[in-house]
Amino acid sequence: MGAAVLPVILLLVLLAISWQMLYTANRDLIRVKAWGYLTRKMLPFIVLTLMALSLFAVRSFNERWIFSTWLVVFAVAVILSNLFATSTTERRANRAFRRKNYIEATAHYRALAEHESLARHYAFLSAALGASEYYEDSLDAATQAINRDPRYGLAYYNRALVERKLGHQGRAIKDLRRALEADLPRRVRPGVENLLEEMT
């Protein structure tokens, strides 16, 4: 019985971790009620949930081919759901930004922001513009992100970085404090705290 229950427990743990990661990464979409975009981001989680629920039924069959077929079908479904969860434009923008091709990233993030006016798109556009040294445009994009979602911490952080480069220390410090009070990813928080400590 222990060996039969182990895969089910592992799948449920994977499901719980996936849900936590999904929720943490998309709180901004929930705040602004971007349900369509959120549903798209949830596709991999939905597939994993269906996989977990169907496992109980599949395990009741003794034919090995049924389990193998189920495994292949859901492996393909997980891959496809991950592809559909992120648009081609968003993947290209993120890839260009990672490669430090900020001009290309700017074009893609601008297209995303025009297509779907979300704080996250404007915040990423702000980061790409700032890295390209288009500081005024970067400030405008960060401010647009903040106007769309005042709890989106990355927008304050991006604006603070540009303000600091422009020599506006007081504004930068104010935005760093706002970033810490807002919804800021855990991985970014130490950098914001260190920068704030350095500037004050």
Secondary structure, DSSP 8 states (H G I E B T S, - for coil): -HHHHHHHHHHHHHHHHHHHHHHHHTHHHHHTT-HHHHHHHHHHHHHHHHHHHHHHHHTT---HHHHHHHHHHHHHHHHHHHHHHS-HHHHHHHHHHHTT-HHHHHHHHHHHHHHS--HHHHHHHHHHHHHTT-HHHHHHHHHHHHHH-TTBHHHHHHHHHHHHHTT-HHHHHHHHHHHHHSB--TTTHHHHHHHHHHH-
